[in-house]
Amino acid sequence: MCTLIAVADNDQSETAIWDPDEITITVQGGTHHHTLIRDLAALLADLGAPTTPGGGLTCFCGDPITIPQTAIAAGPL
């Protein structure tokens, strides 16, 4: 089952929080893209997802993970 990324409805204490029951990582909306990608990559690595330098974020199954646009702070990527 693929990991989903969802934007939190309210403020949360961390940039990214894993919910094993829903197989979802909840992220703070409007987070700077560097911070968001760094924190998601670290969390996914801790959970055992494969890592490939420069290869983007991947699920446990190896499929790419998509970050919702609303999770990223306004501004150029």
C-alpha positions in Angstrom: 0.0 0.0 0.0 1.4 3.4 -1.0 2.2 6.2 1.5 0.1 9.3 1.0 1.0 12.8 1.9 -1.8 14.9 3.4 -1.8 18.6 4.6 -2.8 19.1 8.2 -6.0 20.9 8.9 -4.4 22.5 12.0 -1.0 23.4 13.3 1.2 20.5 14.3 4.4 20.4 16.3 6.5 18.8 13.5 6.8 19.4 9.8 5.9 15.8 9.0 4.2 13.2 11.2 3.7 9.5 10.3 0.3 7.9 10.9 0.7 4.2 10.6 -3.0 3.5 10.8 -3.8 5.6 7.7 -0.4 4.9 6.0 -0.2 8.7 5.7 2.4 11.4 6.4 0.6 14.6 7.5 2.6 17.8 6.8 2.2 21.4 7.8 0.8 23.5 5.0 2.9 26.3 3.7 6.2 24.8 4.7 9.3 26.0 2.8 10.1 23.4 0.1 13.7 22.7 1.3 12.5 22.0 4.9 9.6 19.9 3.7 11.7 17.7 1.4 14.5 17.3 3.9 12.0 16.3 6.7 10.0 14.0 4.5 13.2 12.3 3.2 14.4 11.7 6.7 11.1 10.3 7.9 10.8 8.0 4.9 14.3 6.8 5.4 13.6 6.1 9.1 10.5 4.1 8.0 12.7 2.0 5.6 11.7 3.5 2.3 14.4 3.2 -0.4 16.6 6.3 -0.9 18.3 7.3 -4.1 20.3 10.5 -4.0 18.7 12.9 -6.5 16.0 10.4 -7.2 13.1 12.1 -5.4 11.0 10.8 -2.6 9.8 7.2 -2.8 7.3 5.0 -1.0 8.1 1.7 0.6 7.0 0.0 -2.6 9.4 2.2 -4.7 6.7 4.4 -6.3 7.4 8.1 -6.4 5.6 10.2 -3.7 3.8 13.4 -4.7 3.7 16.4 -2.4 0.5 18.4 -2.5 1.0 22.0 -3.7 -0.8 23.3 -0.7 2.0 21.8 1.5 4.6 24.0 -0.1 5.1 27.7 0.9 4.3 30.2 -1.8 7.2 31.2 -4.0 9.4 29.7 -6.7 10.7 26.2 -6.4 
